[in-house]
Amino acid sequence: MTQRAKIDTDGSEPGGPTIDAGSELDPVHPRRPPVRHRSAGLTSAEVAERVARGEVNDVPVRSSRSTTDIVRGNVFTRFNAIIGILWVIMLIVAPIQDSLFGFVIVANTGIGIIQELRAKRTLDSLAVIGETKPTVRRDGRSTEIHMSEIVLGDCIELGPGDKVVVDGEIAEADNLEVDESLLTGEADPVVKKRGDQVMSGSFVVSGGGAFTATKVGREAYAAQLAEEASRFTLVRSELRSGISTILKYVTWMMVPTAIGLIISQLFVKDAAFKDSVARTVGGIVPMIPEGLVLLTSVAFAIGVVRLGRKQCLVQELPAIEGLARVDVVCLDKTGTLTEGGMDVTELRTLNGSDEGYVRTVLGALGESDPRPNASLKAIIDAYPDDEDWRCTQALPFSSARKYSGAAFSEGGGRTSTWLLGAPDVLLPDDDPVLDDIDDLNQQGLRVLLLARVTGELDDPDVTAGARATALVVLEQRLRPDAADTLAYFADQDVAAKVISGDNAVSVGAVADKLGLPGAAHTVDARRLPAERDEMSKALDEGAVFGRVTPQQKRTMVGALQSGGHTVAMTGDGVNDVLALKDADIGVSMGSGSEATKAVAQIVLLNNSFSTLPAVVAEGRRVIGNITRVATLFLTKTVYSVLLAILVVCSGIEYPFLPRHLTLLSTLTIGAPAFFLALAPNTERAKPHFVRRVMRYAIPGGLVAAAATFATYLLARSHYSGPDALSAETSAATLTLFLVSIWVLAIVARPYTWWRIALVAAMGGAFLLVLVVPWLQDFFALRLVGTTMPWLAVGIAAAGAALVEAAWRLVDRRFPA
């Protein structure tokens, strides 16, 4: 069988596939338009030859940092270097008790490495599940392969939503439109014809075809960009950037203070050299919040493992934190609130059309599209093709135009051209048919219009004069978990906005069934103001938006962001890609197009919308708990710096040996911080991490330093003799512990049984050190007499009261 269609002078058909006179029809689907120059692809022998030459797509696409990067990132840090040098010094000049801080750092670093390796294994295994598998032709057959198996010269098939994974040259084009905005910034899709170049990183908007790989591996355009985009990262988050800022300020404070302390202890005082060195190190080590970065990494890594168990692939680690900060979630209806499948519930003929003929038309339309969307699949199931019609021209569905079409040779010299799409796009506003459609839309049903046209499909005005022939009524399957998820967001004060390409009334009815607040207020996006500020106001007022184009989705996300919102966007279709890319957090369904999964930070591999609350909760746990433990670490840094300054200014011995501060840090910060960092926390994420932490750490550290130094001065005047220095240190240690344990008690609020037990256990452990003789000797802590120890307790109680009052004042005067 042969046929000839309308051909331009360049050999391509303007509105459909390019074909030659005498070209063969598709042998599997003979009534679809033939594809010119259909390639059989490489043979197995040719593939083996290219593999032997190394012409393979060997770019290592990783979901996580390599093992080497993880070890290097945890071991080779600035503060580890400082502590390592001090540790070596203490091993040389002091007893092993004063070197305990080094062993603690080694253990903590090991924990961090182990947790990140666990996260790496989780991410790598999930990435394999969600990996893009392009379809290539080899030995005349189409087969899915891994990206790394592509070789130079492979013929790779393309369809709507497919990502171009390597550079190539178009070999077949069937109304092929490619979006290159992720590479060039140009929003409009580019029509591709045979011989045109296509670049990796772009994706197909509509149509189909195939291309020949001309550059693979690291030679491909944007290969490095693709590698970086899918790599596990620990950067670009408010939490981590805030900690980096804090560490920068700590370094600035620590360096001059440490220099002054060194001079004071080594040269000003006439003391034993080794003891001076030990007390100098004892003053420097606690200035470093060495465990803060570690615990942040551990908290994130454990978050990845927890979400991985729920089949949630976190492609960029800060997304866990980012989704917790989101206050607006933009939801695409199809695939998010509803399941992908649909069912035809009614066929309503119009203008006296014959139902049998309409069924034949719908069957032929379904047969004409090699890559049908969900709506067309439902039509194919309901109306199988049983007539010998031949498709002479085809127009695939596009989200931008909101209709598809095909032209047929029906036999006997009869021809016809049809459009299938949104009724309110194909018909004028005053058409009475739209009134019936509104009633159906209000029931939450999806309605497509079958219309006959007389023009060419590639004509932009082809819809003019469209004659309504039938309405196809589709029922969408609601996701069973969607209502509970929307209720969760409402309870958490996160506004949900449904942004869909479907009819606004129909989308609103679906949202109303799911209990979305404000679902009754629906907006046709074609009537939204173009000016960004005005659009932002309209978006704040509305909850459901229909007839949104892909470019308009992107604009709406930008308008919400300009209004001060942190926006998450969910979607699964190619029409969501631009909005997903621009949103603060992009969430894709695992069954979504390859393009959406490529740009999203979070991929729900189980396609369950109900996983999102778990991601939000995990992010809140990380942010809230890291804020808690950061307060503990930085309170220690503040009081350590202030104590050192007071010692330098007064010209006396530093009150502590490293063993004392190792004990205090372990009991009041290290051990409890580990439990607090991993505990449940549903507190809503708040901005300004640095400000919120420092407003507590500064007064807490100031009071702790003042109380400790006051106790130390009183003890120096109270004790005398050869054991005076040990007694003075013990009294000062008691005061500092009691103030610090009260800081821990405040940070641990609101209390639960295990939090109370945690604080009590730390207090009991310190008491054990004070009463067990060998522990007294090991840590050089022995309370002498009764007057000074009780005075130390009194000063600590006053300090604790001041900390409590200061923090309450901060809460009232400077609310977060």
C-alpha positions in Angstrom: 0.0 0.0 0.0 1.3 3.4 -0.9 0.1 7.0 -0.6 1.2 10.5 -1.2 0.4 13.4 1.1 0.9 17.2 0.7 4.7 17.9 0.5 6.5 21.2 0.7 9.4 22.0 -1.5 11.8 21.0 1.3 10.3 17.6 1.3 8.4 17.9 4.5 4.7 18.0 5.1 3.8 21.2 6.9 1.2 19.8 9.3 2.2 16.2 9.6 4.9 13.7 9.0 7.2 13.9 6.0 6.7 11.1 3.5 8.0 10.2 0.1 6.0 9.0 -2.9 6.0 5.2 -2.5 7.0 5.2 1.1 5.8 2.3 3.1 3.1 2.6 5.7 3.8 1.6 9.3 3.5 -2.2 9.1 2.2 -2.5 12.7 -0.3 0.4 12.4 -1.0 0.8 8.7 -3.6 3.5 9.1 -1.2 5.9 10.9 0.8 8.3 8.8 3.9 6.7 7.4 7.3 7.8 8.7 9.9 8.8 6.1 13.3 7.2 6.3 12.5 5.0 9.3 15.8 3.7 10.6 16.3 0.1 11.7 19.1 1.3 14.0 22.5 -0.3 14.6 23.1 -4.0 14.5 24.5 -5.9 17.5 27.9 -6.2 15.7 28.0 -2.4 15.2 27.2 -1.8 18.8 29.9 -4.1 19.9 32.4 -2.4 17.6 31.6 1.0 19.1 31.8 -0.3 22.7 35.2 -1.7 21.9 36.3 1.8 20.6 35.0 3.4 23.8 32.2 5.4 21.9 29.7 4.9 24.7 27.8 7.3 26.9 30.1 6.9 29.9 29.1 10.0 31.9 28.9 8.8 35.5 25.4 10.0 36.6 25.4 9.7 40.4 22.7 10.3 42.8 25.1 10.8 45.7 28.6 11.9 46.5 31.3 9.3 46.0 32.7 7.4 49.0 35.9 9.3 48.6 34.1 12.6 48.7 32.1 11.6 51.8 35.3 10.6 53.7 37.1 13.7 52.6 34.2 16.0 53.4 33.9 14.6 57.0 37.6 14.3 57.8 39.4 17.2 56.1 37.7 20.2 57.6 39.2 23.4 58.9 38.2 22.7 62.5 39.3 19.1 62.4 42.7 20.3 61.4 42.8 22.7 64.3 41.6 20.1 66.8 44.0 17.5 65.3 47.0 19.7 65.9 45.8 20.5 69.5 45.2 16.8 70.1 48.7 15.8 69.0 50.1 18.5 71.4 48.1 17.2 74.3 49.1 13.6 73.6 52.7 14.8 74.0 52.5 17.1 77.1 49.5 15.9 79.1 47.8 12.8 80.5 45.4 10.9 78.3 42.5 12.4 80.2 43.3 15.8 78.6 43.3 14.2 75.1 39.7 12.8 75.3 38.4 15.5 73.1 40.4 14.1 70.2 38.9 10.6 70.6 35.4 12.1 70.7 36.0 13.9 67.4 37.3 10.7 65.8 34.2 8.9 66.9 31.9 11.7 65.8 33.5 11.8 62.4 33.2 8.1 62.0 29.5 8.3 62.8 29.1 11.1 60.2 30.8 9.0 57.5 28.7 5.9 58.3 25.4 7.8 58.2 26.3 9.5 54.9 27.3 6.1 53.4 23.9 4.7 54.4 22.3 7.7 52.7 24.4 7.1 49.6 23.3 3.5 49.4 19.7 4.5 49.7 20.0 7.2 47.1 21.9 5.0 44.7 19.3 2.2 44.9 16.4 4.6 44.5 18.1 6.4 41.5 18.3 3.0 39.7 14.5 2.7 40.1 13.9 6.2 38.8 16.6 6.2 36.1 15.8 7.4 32.6 15.7 4.5 30.1 15.7 5.8 26.6 14.2 3.6 23.8 16.7 2.8 21.0 16.4 0.8 17.8 18.8 -2.0 17.4 18.6 -4.9 14.9 15.3 -3.4 13.7 13.6 -3.6 17.1 12.8 -1.0 19.7 14.2 -1.7 23.2 14.8 0.2 26.4 18.4 0.5 27.6 20.3 2.3 30.4 21.7 5.7 29.5 25.2 4.4 29.9 24.6 1.8 27.2 24.0 4.3 24.4 26.7 4.3 21.8 27.6 6.7 19.0 25.2 6.3 16.1 22.4 4.8 18.1 18.9 5.7 16.8 17.0 7.0 19.8 13.2 7.4 19.8 11.4 10.5 21.1 7.9 11.1 22.4 6.1 13.8 24.4 7.9 14.3 27.8 11.1 12.4 26.7 14.4 14.0 27.7 17.1 14.2 25.1 19.9 12.3 26.8 22.8 12.8 24.3 23.4 15.2 21.4 22.2 14.1 18.0 20.7 14.8 14.6 17.0 14.4 13.9 16.4 11.4 11.7 12.5 11.3 11.9 10.1 14.1 12.8 6.4 13.8 13.3 5.3 17.3 14.3 8.3 17.3 16.7 8.5 20.3 19.0 11.5 20.5 21.4 11.8 22.7 24.4 15.4 24.0 24.9 14.6 26.5 27.6 16.7 24.6 30.2 19.7 25.2 28.0 19.1 28.4 26.2 16.5 30.2 28.3 14.2 30.5 25.3 10.7 29.6 26.4 9.1 28.9 23.0 9.3 25.3 21.7 11.4 24.8 18.6 10.0 22.8 15.7 12.5 20.1 14.6 12.8 18.6 11.2 14.9 15.9 9.7 18.6 17.0 9.7 18.2 19.5 12.6 20.5 19.3 15.6 19.1 18.4 19.1 21.0 18.9 22.3 21.1 16.9 25.5 19.2 18.6 28.3 16.2 19.6 26.0 12.9 17.7 26.0 10.0 16.9 23.7 6.9 19.1 24.1 4.8 17.4 21.5 5.0 15.1 18.5 7.5 12.3 18.1 10.4 11.1 16.1 13.9 9.8 16.4 17.4 11.1 16.4 20.9 9.7 15.7 23.4 10.1 18.5 26.3 12.2 17.3 28.0 13.0 20.6 28.0 10.8 23.7 29.6 10.8 27.1 31.4 13.9 28.2 31.4 15.4 24.7 27.6 15.8 24.8 26.4 19.3 25.4 25.2 19.9 29.0 26.5 16.4 30.0 28.3 18.0 33.0 25.2 20.1 33.8 23.1 16.9 33.8 25.6 15.2 36.1 25.6 18.1 38.6 21.8 18.4 38.5 21.3 14.8 39.6 24.0 14.7 42.2 23.5 14.5 45.9 24.3 17.9 47.4 24.8 19.4 50.8 24.7 23.1 49.7 22.4 26.0 48.9 20.2 25.7 51.9 19.4 28.3 54.5 20.3 25.9 57.2 23.8 25.1 55.9 24.5 28.6 54.7 23.5 29.9 58.1 25.9 27.5 59.8 28.7 28.5 57.4 28.0 32.1 58.4 28.1 31.3 62.1 31.4 29.4 61.7 32.9 32.3 59.8 32.1 34.7 62.7 33.3 32.1 65.2 36.6 31.9 63.4 37.0 35.7 63.5 36.3 35.7 67.2 38.3 32.6 68.0 41.6 33.5 66.3 42.5 36.8 68.2 41.1 35.4 71.5 43.1 32.2 71.1 46.3 34.2 70.4 45.7 36.3 73.5 45.1 33.2 75.6 48.3 31.6 74.4 50.4 34.6 75.2 48.6 35.0 78.6 49.1 31.3 79.7 52.6 30.7 78.3 54.4 34.0 78.9 52.5 36.1 81.4 52.1 33.6 84.2 55.0 31.9 85.9 53.6 28.4 85.8 54.7 25.0 84.7 55.1 24.8 81.0 53.0 21.6 80.5 50.2 22.8 82.7 50.2 26.1 80.8 49.9 24.3 77.5 47.1 22.1 78.8 45.1 25.0 80.1 45.7 27.0 76.8 44.4 24.0 74.8 41.5 23.7 77.3 40.5 27.3 76.5 40.8 27.0 72.7 39.0 23.6 72.1 35.6 24.6 73.4 35.5 27.7 71.2 35.1 25.4 68.2 31.5 24.1 67.6 33.0 21.0 66.0 29.9 18.8 66.3 27.4 21.2 64.8 28.3 20.5 61.2 28.5 16.8 61.9 25.1 16.7 63.4 23.6 18.7 60.6 25.0 16.2 58.1 23.9 13.2 60.1 20.3 14.7 60.5 20.1 15.2 56.7 21.5 11.8 55.9 19.1 10.0 58.3 16.3 12.0 56.7 17.3 10.7 53.3 17.3 7.1 54.6 13.8 7.6 56.3 12.3 9.1 53.1 14.0 6.4 51.0 12.0 3.8 52.9 8.9 5.6 51.6 10.2 5.4 48.0 11.0 9.1 47.9 14.1 10.0 46.0 15.7 13.2 47.2 17.8 14.4 44.3 19.0 17.5 46.1 19.4 17.1 49.8 18.3 20.7 50.8 14.9 19.8 49.3 14.1 18.1 52.6 14.6 21.5 54.3 13.1 23.5 51.5 9.8 21.7 51.4 9.5 22.3 55.2 9.7 26.0 54.5 7.1 26.1 51.8 3.9 28.1 52.4 2.3 27.5 49.0 2.0 24.2 47.2 1.0 24.3 43.5 -0.7 21.1 42.4 -1.3 19.9 38.9 -4.7 18.1 39.0 -4.0 15.2 36.5 -1.6 12.7 38.0 -1.4 14.5 41.4 -5.0 14.8 42.7 -6.3 12.3 40.2 -4.8 9.1 38.9 -3.5 8.9 35.4 -6.2 6.7 34.0 -9.7 7.8 32.9 -12.9 6.2 31.8 -15.4 7.3 29.1 -18.8 7.6 30.8 -20.8 9.2 28.1 -20.8 10.0 24.4 -23.2 12.9 23.6 -23.7 13.5 19.9 -24.4 17.1 18.6 -26.0 18.7 15.6 -27.7 15.5 14.5 -24.5 13.5 14.1 -24.7 9.7 13.8 -23.4 8.0 16.9 -22.0 5.0 14.9 -20.1 7.4 12.6 -18.8 9.3 15.6 -17.5 6.1 17.3 -15.7 5.3 14.1 -14.1 8.8 14.0 -13.0 8.4 17.6 -11.5 5.0 17.0 -9.5 6.3 14.0 -8.3 9.3 16.1 -7.0 6.9 18.7 -5.2 4.8 16.1 -3.6 7.9 14.5 -1.6 8.8 17.6 1.4 6.5 18.3 1.8 8.1 21.8 -1.7 8.7 23.2 -2.2 10.7 26.4 -4.5 9.5 29.2 -7.6 11.0 27.7 -7.0 9.4 24.3 -6.1 6.0 25.9 -9.6 6.0 27.5 -11.1 6.7 24.1 -9.1 3.9 22.5 -10.3 1.5 25.2 -13.9 2.6 24.7 -13.9 2.8 20.8 -11.5 0.4 19.2 -10.7 1.1 15.5 -12.5 -1.2 13.2 -12.6 0.7 9.9 -10.1 0.8 7.1 -9.5 4.6 7.3 -6.1 5.9 6.6 -4.6 8.9 8.4 -3.0 11.4 5.9 -2.1 14.1 8.4 -1.8 14.1 12.2 -1.4 16.8 14.9 -0.4 15.5 18.3 -1.9 17.0 21.4 -0.1 20.0 22.8 -0.7 21.6 26.3 -0.3 25.0 24.7 -3.0 24.7 22.1 -5.1 22.1 24.1 -6.2 20.0 21.2 -5.0 17.3 18.8 -6.2 16.5 15.3 -6.0 14.2 12.3 -7.1 14.1 8.7 -8.4 10.8 7.2 -9.0 9.2 3.8 -12.3 7.3 4.6 -12.4 5.4 1.3 -14.6 6.0 -1.7 -12.9 9.4 -2.3 -14.2 10.8 1.0 -11.9 12.8 3.3 -12.4 14.4 6.7 -10.4 16.5 9.2 -11.1 16.4 12.9 -10.0 18.1 16.1 -10.4 16.7 19.6 -9.8 18.9 22.6 -11.0 21.5 25.0 -14.5 22.7 24.1 -14.0 26.3 25.3 -10.9 26.5 23.2 -12.4 25.1 20.0 -15.8 26.9 20.2 -16.6 30.6 20.5 -17.7 31.9 23.9 -21.3 32.3 22.9 -21.8 28.8 21.6 -24.8 27.2 23.3 -23.0 23.8 23.6 -20.8 25.4 26.3 -23.8 25.7 28.6 -24.3 21.9 28.7 -20.5 21.5 29.2 -20.6 23.7 32.3 -23.2 21.4 33.9 -20.9 18.4 33.3 -17.8 20.3 34.6 -19.6 21.2 37.8 -19.9 17.5 38.4 -16.1 17.2 38.2 -16.2 15.4 34.8 -13.7 16.1 32.0 -15.3 16.9 28.7 -13.6 16.8 25.2 -15.2 18.1 22.1 -15.0 16.3 18.7 -15.2 18.9 16.0 -15.0 18.7 12.2 -13.0 21.4 10.4 -12.3 22.2 6.8 -8.8 23.7 6.9 -5.3 22.3 7.2 -4.2 21.1 10.6 -1.0 23.3 10.6 -3.1 26.4 10.0 -3.1 28.5 13.3 -6.8 29.4 12.5 -7.9 25.9 11.9 -10.4 26.1 14.8 -12.3 28.9 13.0 -15.6 27.4 11.8 -15.2 24.2 13.7 -18.5 22.2 13.7 -19.3 20.6 17.0 -19.9 16.9 16.4 -19.9 15.2 19.8 -18.9 15.5 23.4 -16.8 12.8 25.1 -17.4 12.8 28.8 -14.5 11.3 30.9 -14.5 10.5 34.6 -11.2 11.0 36.4 -10.1 8.6 39.2 -9.4 10.5 42.4 -6.4 9.5 44.3 -7.6 7.9 47.6 -4.9 9.7 49.6 -5.4 13.1 48.1 -8.1 14.4 50.5 -6.0 13.5 53.6 -2.9 15.2 52.1 -4.8 18.4 51.3 -6.2 18.4 54.8 -2.7 18.0 56.2 -1.5 21.1 54.3 -4.5 23.0 55.5 -3.8 22.1 59.1 -0.1 23.2 58.6 -1.2 26.6 57.1 0.3 25.7 53.7 -1.9 27.1 51.0 -2.7 24.6 48.2 -3.3 26.0 44.7 -4.6 23.7 42.0 -3.1 24.8 38.6 -4.4 22.8 35.7 -4.8 23.0 32.0 -8.4 21.6 32.3 -11.6 23.6 32.5 -11.6 25.6 35.7 -15.1 24.6 36.7 -14.3 20.9 36.3 -11.0 21.3 38.2 -12.9 23.1 41.0 -15.4 20.3 41.3 -12.7 17.8 41.7 -10.9 19.9 44.3 -14.2 20.4 46.1 -14.8 16.7 46.3 -11.4 16.4 48.0 -12.2 19.1 50.5 -9.7 21.8 49.3 -10.4 25.1 51.1 -11.6 27.8 48.6 -12.3 25.2 45.9 -15.6 27.0 45.1 -13.6 30.1 44.0 -12.4 29.0 40.5 -10.5 31.2 38.1 -10.0 30.8 34.3 -6.3 31.6 33.9 -7.0 33.2 30.5 -8.5 36.1 32.5 -5.7 36.6 34.9 -3.9 40.0 34.8 -0.6 39.9 33.0 1.1 42.4 35.4 3.0 40.4 38.0 1.8 42.3 41.1 -1.8 42.1 40.1 -1.4 38.4 39.2 0.1 37.8 42.6 -2.9 39.3 44.3 -5.3 37.2 42.2 -3.3 34.1 43.0 -3.5 34.8 46.8 -7.3 35.1 46.5 -7.9 32.1 44.4 -7.4 28.4 45.0 -8.3 26.7 41.7 -7.0 27.8 38.3 -8.0 26.2 35.0 -7.0 26.6 31.4 -3.4 27.3 32.4 -0.8 27.1 29.7 2.7 25.7 30.4 4.3 29.1 30.1 1.6 30.6 32.3 2.3 28.0 35.0 5.8 29.3 35.1 4.6 32.9 35.3 2.3 32.0 38.1 5.1 30.4 40.2 7.1 33.6 39.6 4.2 35.8 40.7 3.8 33.9 43.9 7.5 34.1 44.6 7.4 37.8 44.0 4.7 38.0 46.7 7.1 36.6 49.3 5.9 33.0 49.1 8.1 29.9 49.1 6.6 27.8 46.4 6.6 24.0 45.8 5.3 22.7 42.5 4.1 19.2 41.8 3.5 17.6 38.5 4.1 14.7 36.2 3.6 16.0 32.7 5.9 17.8 30.2 3.6 20.8 30.6 4.8 21.1 34.2 8.6 21.2 33.5 9.1 24.9 33.3 7.1 25.6 36.5 8.9 22.7 38.3 12.3 24.2 37.3 11.4 27.7 38.6 9.7 26.7 41.8 11.6 26.7 45.0 11.0 23.0 45.3 9.9 20.8 42.3 8.2 17.5 43.1 7.7 14.9 40.3 5.8 11.7 40.3 7.8 8.6 39.5 5.5 7.8 36.6 6.0 11.3 35.2 7.8 12.2 32.1 11.6 12.0 32.0 11.8 15.7 31.7 9.9 16.4 34.9 12.0 13.9 36.9 15.2 15.5 35.5 14.3 19.0 36.9 12.6 18.0 40.1 14.4 18.0 43.4 12.1 15.3 44.8 10.7 12.3 42.9 7.9 10.3 44.5 8.8 6.9 43.0 5.6 5.3 44.4 3.5 8.0 42.7 1.8 8.6 46.1 0.8 12.2 46.8 0.5 11.2 50.4 4.3 10.9 50.7 4.5 14.7 50.7 3.5 15.2 54.3 6.3 12.8 55.3 8.8 15.0 53.4 7.5 18.1 55.0 7.6 16.5 58.5 11.2 15.2 57.9 12.2 18.7 56.9 10.6 20.2 59.9 12.3 17.7 62.1 15.7 18.5 60.6 15.3 22.3 60.8 13.7 22.4 64.3 16.2 20.0 65.8 19.3 21.6 64.3 18.1 24.9 65.6 17.9 23.4 69.1 21.3 21.8 69.0 22.9 24.8 67.3 21.8 26.8 70.3 23.7 24.4 72.6 26.9 24.4 70.6 27.0 28.2 70.2 26.2 28.9 73.8 29.4 26.9 74.6 31.3 28.9 71.9 30.1 32.2 73.4 31.0 31.3 77.0 34.4 29.9 76.0 35.4 33.0 74.1 34.2 35.3 76.9 36.0 33.2 79.6 39.2 33.4 77.6 38.8 37.2 77.2 38.2 37.6 81.0 41.2 35.4 81.8 43.5 37.3 79.4 42.3 40.7 80.8 42.8 39.6 84.4 46.1 37.8 83.9 45.2 34.6 85.8 45.3 30.9 85.0 42.6 29.5 82.7 40.3 27.7 85.1 39.9 24.4 83.1 41.9 21.6 81.7 40.7 20.0 78.5 39.3 17.0 80.4 36.9 19.2 82.3 35.5 20.8 79.2 35.3 17.4 77.4 33.2 16.1 80.3 31.0 19.2 80.3 30.6 19.2 76.5 29.7 15.5 76.4 27.1 15.8 79.1 25.5 19.1 78.3 25.9 19.2 74.5 27.3 16.2 72.7 25.2 13.2 74.0 21.9 15.1 74.4 22.4 17.0 71.1 22.6 13.6 69.3 19.2 12.5 70.7 17.6 15.9 70.2 18.8 16.1 66.6 17.1 12.9 65.6 13.9 13.3 67.7 10.4 13.9 66.2 9.7 17.6 65.7 6.5 19.0 64.1 7.3 22.7 64.7 6.8 24.7 61.6 10.0 25.8 60.0 10.8 29.5 60.6 13.2 31.8 58.6 16.3 33.6 59.8 18.2 30.7 61.3 21.3 32.6 62.3 19.3 35.4 64.1 17.1 32.9 65.9 20.1 30.9 67.2 22.3 33.7 68.2 19.6 35.6 70.1 19.5 32.7 72.5 23.2 31.7 72.4 24.6 35.2 73.2 22.7 35.8 76.5 23.0 32.2 77.5 26.8 32.2 76.9 27.2 35.6 78.5 25.5 34.5 81.7 27.3 31.2 81.8 30.7 32.9 81.4 30.0 35.6 84.0 28.7 33.1 86.6 31.6 30.7 86.1 34.2 33.5 86.3 32.6 34.9 89.4 32.8 31.5 91.1 36.4 31.1 90.0 37.4 34.4 91.4 35.7 33.7 94.7 37.3 30.2 94.9 40.8 31.8 94.3 40.3 34.0 97.3 38.8 31.2 99.4 41.3 28.3 98.8 45.0 28.3 99.5 47.7 25.7 99.5 49.1 23.1 97.0 45.6 21.8 96.1 44.0 25.2 95.7 44.1 25.2 91.9 42.3 21.9 91.7 39.6 23.0 94.2 39.1 26.3 92.3 38.7 24.4 89.0 36.2 22.0 90.6 34.0 24.8 92.0 34.1 26.6 88.6 33.3 23.4 86.8 30.3 22.8 89.1 28.9 26.3 88.4 29.4 25.9 84.6 27.8 22.5 84.5 24.7 23.6 86.4 24.1 26.7 84.2 24.8 24.6 81.1 22.4 21.8 82.2 19.7 24.5 82.7 20.4 25.7 79.1 19.9 22.1 78.0 16.7 21.9 80.0 15.3 25.0 78.3 16.3 23.8 74.8 14.7 20.3 75.5 11.2 21.9 75.9 8.4 21.0 75.4 9.0 18.2 77.8 8.2 14.6 77.2 9.1 11.7 79.4 12.3 10.9 77.4 13.4 14.5 77.3 13.1 14.7 81.1 14.9 11.4 81.4 17.7 12.7 79.1 18.3 15.8 81.2 18.2 13.8 84.4 20.6 11.2 83.0 23.1 13.9 82.2 22.8 15.4 85.7 23.1 11.9 87.2 26.3 11.2 85.2 27.9 14.4 86.4 26.9 13.5 90.0 28.5 10.1 89.5 31.8 11.7 88.6 31.7 13.8 91.7 31.1 10.9 94.1 33.1 8.0 92.6 36.7 8.2 93.7 38.4 6.9 90.6 36.3 9.2 88.4 37.2 12.1 90.6 40.9 11.3 90.1 40.5 10.7 86.3 38.8 14.0 85.7 40.6 15.9 88.5 37.4 17.0 90.1 37.1 17.1 93.9 34.9 19.5 95.8 36.7 20.8 98.9 34.7 21.9 102.0 31.1 22.8 102.0 31.1 26.6 101.8 32.5 27.1 98.3 30.6 24.2 96.7 27.3 25.6 98.0 28.3 29.1 97.0 29.0 27.7 93.5 25.5 26.1 93.4 24.0 29.4 94.5 25.8 31.4 91.8 24.7 28.7 89.3 21.1 29.0 90.4 21.2 32.8 90.0 22.8 32.3 86.6 20.1 29.8 85.5 17.4 32.3 86.6 19.1 35.0 84.5 19.2 32.7 81.5 15.5 31.9 81.9 14.6 35.5 82.2 16.8 36.6 79.3 15.4 34.0 77.0 11.8 34.8 77.9 12.6 38.5 77.3 14.0 37.6 73.9 10.8 35.7 73.1 8.7 38.7 74.0 10.7 41.5 72.5 12.1 39.7 69.4 9.6 37.1 68.3 10.8 34.8 65.5 
